[in-house]
Amino acid sequence: MLKKTFFFALMLFLLFFCAFPARAENIETENIETEDSSYITLGGAGEITENAVFEARVLKILNEESSTRENGSIFIQQDLLLKGLTGNFKNQEIEYKGISEIEVANSGLYKSGDRVLVQAENLFNGKNVFYIMDYVRRPYLYLLAFIFALLIIIIGRKKGFRSLIGLIASFFIIIKIILPRILAGGNPLLIGVIGSFSILAVIIYLSEGWKRKSHLAIASVFLSLLATMFLALLFTKLTRLTGFSNEEAAFLLGADQIINFQGLLLAGILIGAVGVLDDIIIGQIAAVQQIREANPSLPPAKLFKMSYKVGNTHLSAVVNTLFLTYAGASLPLLLLFLIQPEGATSFRQVINDELIATEIVRTLVGSIGVALSLPISTYLAAYFGVKKRRA
């Protein structure tokens, strides 16, 4: 009865959010011309009435020149013959003049057969303007996703398939539930807590099934998320983080919606810790169960102590993983500080920068939440992992 009641409640919860999606005002975007973009004027291709993006294939490299920057590094510019693959320019040949006196910061080095993304603009004189935006990476991303899914199913079998379903459900909850409600002006922190808990609930019950182990994991996740939320809220306020340090925040400032960027930062911290919480909590509860099966006569206190020692080893690896993940994402910024003239930027100034401070708070709060999940999950599994026998 309890099982049916829970699943009914969970389905109602998800259906409610799906049936009544958050509504956000339409965002009117402006076409911004990039000053350092290298593009050429062409005529006689497709007719466009507004800015358009289409895909094209590189047929031939018409010309190629290399130039040297002031620091001694070399960059290459190319003139290319393209063939449109989509949109108004499908099957049209376009001659792209990429060689100019201005270096395009994000220009790539292309070869015949490459698929590229092209921006087309219509000028007042009726001529079309084109420039290459980037490679088309989508087919290779699909291939990588297919290899990933195939290996997970082959290695994990039934459990691996369930984990893939959980991954898809997590993506759905983030894209269709969490983000629309934040854009609609909802409280990002509250939405982040509910969304994170929903993600882990779906993942745990899909991968582990309806078991006491899963129930204990859900309780451990709930308590760990509450602790992480409190610490994130406290230290975000104490360090006065605004959430505007990331480059992406500048693009959101132009939106018509009122977004709580500090709350968005807090929601990001919670969601970032979710995956690690799942790993350590499930692993720790499983360790308690294995030790109990090996020696059913162990009292809960002894079982807690032995299982806790096992979890300590796992914890250090998980915390290091969490730290290195955030550190790896911040490498370009750290390099920026290192290349400053000697003495211009001290260590105290570096860690005081909001972008660096944000990553420090994110890493340490997430790590503390993960660390707290170890004793919480071990205690619940040791003392409540076995049903009490009726007298």
C-alpha positions in Angstrom: 0.0 0.0 0.0 2.8 2.4 0.9 4.6 1.6 -2.4 1.6 2.4 -4.5 0.9 5.6 -2.5 4.4 6.8 -3.0 4.5 6.2 -6.7 1.1 7.8 -7.1 2.3 10.9 -5.3 5.5 11.0 -7.3 3.6 10.7 -10.6 1.2 13.4 -9.6 4.1 15.7 -8.7 5.8 15.2 -12.0 2.5 15.5 -14.0 1.7 18.7 -12.2 4.9 20.3 -13.3 4.6 18.9 -16.8 1.0 19.9 -17.3 1.4 23.4 -15.8 4.8 24.5 -17.1 6.2 27.8 -15.9 5.5 30.6 -18.3 8.1 33.2 -19.1 7.7 36.3 -21.1 9.1 36.1 -24.7 12.6 37.4 -24.9 13.3 39.8 -27.8 16.8 39.4 -29.0 18.8 42.0 -30.8 21.2 41.2 -33.6 24.7 42.2 -32.4 27.5 42.7 -34.9 30.8 41.3 -33.8 33.5 43.8 -34.4 36.4 41.3 -34.8 34.4 38.9 -37.0 35.8 38.4 -40.5 33.1 38.1 -43.1 32.6 39.0 -46.8 29.9 40.4 -49.0 28.4 38.1 -51.6 25.5 38.2 -54.0 23.4 35.8 -56.1 23.1 33.1 -53.4 20.0 32.6 -51.3 17.6 35.5 -50.5 17.2 36.3 -46.8 15.1 38.9 -45.1 16.8 38.6 -41.6 19.8 37.1 -39.9 20.0 33.4 -40.6 22.2 30.5 -39.5 22.7 27.5 -41.7 25.1 24.6 -42.1 27.6 24.2 -44.9 30.3 21.9 -46.0 33.9 23.0 -47.0 34.4 22.0 -50.6 37.9 23.5 -51.2 40.5 25.7 -49.5 41.0 28.5 -52.0 43.8 30.3 -50.2 45.6 30.1 -46.9 47.9 32.6 -45.2 49.8 32.5 -41.9 50.6 35.6 -39.8 52.5 36.1 -36.6 51.1 37.7 -33.4 53.1 40.1 -31.3 53.9 37.3 -28.8 55.4 35.2 -31.5 52.6 32.7 -32.0 51.2 32.0 -35.4 47.6 32.1 -36.6 46.2 31.0 -40.0 43.5 32.5 -42.1 41.7 30.8 -45.0 39.5 31.6 -48.0 37.1 28.7 -48.5 34.6 27.5 -51.0 31.5 26.3 -49.1 28.3 24.5 -50.1 25.1 25.2 -48.2 23.4 22.2 -46.7 20.4 23.7 -44.9 18.1 26.7 -45.1 17.8 29.2 -47.9 21.4 28.5 -49.1 21.0 24.7 -49.5 23.0 23.4 -52.5 24.3 27.0 -53.1 28.1 27.5 -53.4 29.5 30.3 -51.3 33.0 31.8 -51.5 34.1 32.7 -48.0 36.9 35.3 -47.7 38.4 34.7 -44.3 41.8 36.3 -45.0 41.9 39.9 -43.7 44.0 42.3 -41.6 41.8 41.6 -38.6 42.2 38.3 -36.7 39.0 36.6 -35.7 39.4 35.3 -32.1 37.4 32.1 -32.5 38.3 31.3 -36.1 39.3 27.6 -36.8 41.5 25.8 -39.2 39.3 24.0 -41.7 39.8 21.3 -44.2 37.8 19.9 -47.1 34.8 17.9 -45.9 34.4 19.8 -42.6 30.9 20.8 -41.7 30.6 24.3 -40.4 27.9 26.7 -39.0 27.6 29.9 -41.1 25.9 33.2 -40.2 24.2 35.0 -43.0 23.1 38.7 -42.8 21.3 40.8 -45.3 22.7 44.3 -45.8 20.8 47.5 -46.8 22.2 47.3 -50.3 20.6 43.9 -50.9 23.8 42.0 -50.7 24.4 39.1 -48.3 27.1 39.0 -45.7 28.5 35.7 -44.4 31.0 34.5 -41.7 31.8 31.1 -40.2 30.7 30.8 -36.6 32.1 27.3 -35.7 32.4 23.7 -36.5 29.3 21.4 -36.6 30.1 19.0 -33.7 26.7 17.4 -33.4 27.4 14.1 -35.3 30.4 13.3 -33.2 28.5 14.1 -30.0 25.8 11.7 -31.1 28.4 9.1 -31.7 30.0 9.6 -28.3 26.6 9.4 -26.6 25.8 6.2 -28.5 29.2 4.6 -27.4 28.5 5.7 -23.8 25.0 4.2 -23.8 26.1 1.0 -25.4 29.0 0.4 -23.0 26.8 1.3 -20.0 24.2 -1.3 -21.1 26.8 -4.0 -21.9 28.7 -3.6 -18.6 25.8 -2.7 -16.3 23.1 -4.8 -18.1 19.7 -4.2 -16.5 21.1 -1.8 -13.9 23.0 0.0 -16.5 19.9 0.5 -18.6 18.0 1.8 -15.6 20.8 4.3 -14.9 20.5 5.6 -18.5 16.8 6.1 -17.9 17.6 7.9 -14.7 20.1 10.1 -16.6 17.4 11.1 -19.2 15.0 11.8 -16.3 17.5 14.1 -14.6 18.0 16.0 -17.8 14.3 16.3 -18.3 13.8 17.6 -14.7 16.5 20.2 -15.1 15.4 21.4 -18.6 11.6 21.2 -18.3 11.0 21.8 -14.6 13.9 23.6 -12.8 15.1 26.1 -15.4 11.6 27.3 -16.7 10.5 28.0 -13.1 13.7 30.0 -12.4 13.1 32.0 -15.6 9.5 32.6 -14.5 10.8 34.4 -11.4 10.5 31.5 -8.9 12.9 31.2 -5.9 16.0 29.4 -7.4 17.1 28.0 -4.0 13.7 26.4 -3.3 13.4 25.2 -6.8 17.0 23.8 -6.7 16.3 21.9 -3.5 13.0 20.3 -4.8 14.6 19.6 -8.2 17.7 18.1 -6.8 15.8 15.9 -4.4 13.5 14.8 -7.3 16.4 13.9 -9.5 18.0 11.7 -6.8 14.7 10.1 -5.9 14.1 9.1 -9.5 17.7 7.9 -10.0 17.8 5.9 -6.8 14.4 4.2 -7.2 15.1 3.4 -10.9 18.6 1.9 -10.3 18.0 0.3 -6.9 14.3 -0.6 -7.0 11.8 -0.4 -4.2 13.9 -1.6 -1.3 14.7 -0.5 2.2 18.1 0.4 0.9 16.5 2.9 -1.4 14.3 4.4 1.3 17.4 4.9 3.6 19.2 6.5 0.7 16.3 8.9 0.1 16.3 9.9 3.8 20.1 10.4 3.7 19.9 12.5 0.6 17.2 14.7 2.1 19.2 15.4 5.3 22.4 15.9 3.4 20.7 18.4 0.9 19.3 20.3 3.8 22.8 20.7 5.4 24.3 21.7 2.0 21.5 24.2 1.4 22.1 25.8 4.9 25.9 26.1 4.4 25.5 27.4 0.8 23.0 30.0 1.9 25.1 31.1 4.9 28.5 31.4 3.2 27.0 33.0 0.0 25.6 35.7 2.3 28.8 36.0 4.4 31.1 36.3 1.4 28.5 38.5 -0.4 28.6 36.5 -3.6 26.2 38.1 -6.2 26.1 35.4 -8.9 27.2 37.9 -11.5 30.8 36.7 -11.7 30.2 34.2 -14.5 30.3 35.4 -18.0 27.0 33.8 -18.8 25.3 36.1 -16.2 26.0 39.1 -18.5 23.9 37.6 -21.3 21.0 36.9 -18.9 21.0 40.5 -17.7 19.3 41.5 -21.0 16.4 39.2 -20.5 13.0 40.6 -19.7 12.6 38.2 -16.7 13.8 39.2 -13.3 16.3 36.5 -12.3 17.7 36.0 -8.8 21.3 35.4 -9.6 22.4 34.7 -6.1 19.6 32.1 -5.8 20.7 30.7 -9.2 24.2 30.3 -7.8 22.9 28.5 -4.7 20.8 26.2 -6.9 23.9 25.4 -9.0 25.8 24.4 -5.9 23.0 22.0 -4.8 22.7 20.4 -8.3 26.5 20.1 -8.5 26.6 18.1 -5.3 23.7 15.8 -6.2 25.7 13.3 -8.3 28.4 12.9 -5.7 25.8 12.4 -2.9 24.2 9.6 -4.8 27.5 7.8 -5.3 28.7 8.0 -1.7 25.3 7.4 0.0 24.4 4.3 -2.1 27.9 2.9 -1.7 27.9 3.4 2.1 24.5 1.8 2.6 25.6 -1.2 0.5 28.8 -1.5 2.6 26.7 -1.6 5.8 24.5 -4.3 4.3 27.4 -6.4 3.3 29.1 -6.2 6.7 25.7 -7.1 8.4 25.3 -10.1 6.1 28.8 -11.3 6.9 28.1 -11.0 10.7 24.4 -10.6 11.5 25.1 -10.6 15.3 26.9 -7.3 15.2 25.2 -4.6 17.3 24.3 -1.3 15.5 27.1 0.6 17.2 29.8 -1.8 16.1 28.3 -2.0 12.6 28.4 1.8 12.4 32.0 1.9 13.4 33.2 -0.8 11.0 31.2 0.7 8.1 32.4 4.2 8.8 36.0 3.0 8.3 35.1 1.7 4.9 33.4 5.0 4.0 36.4 7.1 5.0 38.5 5.6 2.2 35.7 6.3 -0.3 35.1 9.8 1.0 38.7 11.0 0.3 38.5 9.9 -3.3 35.0 11.5 -3.8 36.1 14.8 -2.3 39.2 14.9 -4.4 37.1 14.2 -7.5 34.7 17.1 -6.6 37.6 19.5 -6.0 39.4 18.5 -9.2 36.2 18.9 -11.3 35.7 22.5 -10.2 39.5 23.2 -10.4 39.6 21.9 -13.9 36.7 24.1 -15.0 38.6 27.2 -13.6 42.0 26.5 -15.2 41.7 29.3 -17.8 40.9 31.8 -15.1 43.8 30.6 -12.8 46.1 30.9 -15.8 44.9 34.5 -16.3 46.1 35.4 -12.8 49.4 33.6 -13.2 50.4 35.5 -16.4 49.9 38.9 -14.7 53.2 40.8 -14.0 55.0 39.5 -11.0 53.8 41.3 -7.8 50.8 42.8 -9.6 48.4 40.2 -8.1 48.9 38.5 -4.8 47.4 35.3 -3.6 45.1 37.2 -1.2 43.8 39.3 -4.2 43.3 36.2 -6.3 41.1 34.3 -3.8 39.2 37.6 -3.0 38.1 37.8 -6.6 34.4 36.9 -6.8 34.8 34.4 -9.6 37.5 32.5 -7.6 35.6 33.0 -4.3 32.5 31.5 -6.0 34.4 28.4 -7.0 35.9 28.1 -3.5 32.5 28.3 -1.8 31.0 25.9 -4.4 33.8 23.3 -3.9 34.0 23.5 -0.1 30.2 23.6 0.5 29.7 20.7 -1.8 32.5 18.8 -0.2 31.1 19.4 3.3 27.7 18.2 2.2 29.3 15.1 0.8 31.3 14.6 4.0 28.2 14.9 6.1 26.4 12.3 4.0 28.8 9.7 5.2 27.9 9.6 8.9 24.2 10.3 8.1 23.8 7.4 5.7 26.0 5.1 7.8 23.9 5.8 10.9 20.6 5.3 9.2 21.7 2.1 7.6 23.2 0.7 10.8 20.3 1.5 13.1 17.4 1.3 10.7 18.6 -1.1 7.9 16.8 -4.1 9.3 13.1 -4.4 10.0 12.4 -5.0 13.7 10.9 -8.4 14.4 7.6 -8.6 16.0 7.5 -10.1 19.5 
